[in-house]
Amino acid sequence: MAPLIHKIHPENFRDEVVVEPRLVLLLCMPQDDEFPKQRKVVEEVAGLYREKLKVVLPEEAFLATFKRDFKVTGTPTFLILRRGVEIGRILGVTDREPLIEAILESAKRILKEDW
């Protein structure tokens, strides 16, 4: 079985995010004291939507570059991407339900389909 969260870095960003046919949820967050709680939320969502959603996490060494490229000013930031293009964003610590709501709204708006 594939992992729930995929690590990304400059060398695999295109394959893991840009050419991915599913929506991508990206957790942009340093691995600090709040990280385990947010990772657990993301893993729950990844498990629920495994077939339609890919979840990725930038490696620590790639985090600063990623934040600059996607204009992330605070963390945690949850980005919802389609073919590498941002279609949704949540800034700040979140729980499962608000994250699911943001994903579903983005899917409905961009893909014109219900999940």
C-alpha positions, 0 to 999 in steps of 0.5 A: 500500500502506498504511503499516506504522505509523500515527501517532496523535494526539488528533484521529485516535485514535478512527478509528485505534484505537477503531473499528479492527476489527483488534487494535492494537499501540501502541508507547509510547516516546520517540524516543530512542537505543533507538527505532530498534531497537524500531521495527524490531521493530514493523515486522517484526511489522506486516509479518507480521500486516498483515491482522489487526493495525494498528500505531500510534505516538503522535506525540511531542506526544501521548505524555505525554497517552497515557501518563497516560490508559493509565497507562504508567509506563515505556517502551518499553511495547507495548500490545495494544488491542481497540476502544481497550481494553487486552488485553495489555501488554509493558513494556521493550525486547523482541524480535520473538518475545516480542512475537509471542507476546504478540499471539498470546496476546491474540488467542486469549484475546479473539478466541477464534481462532488466527492 
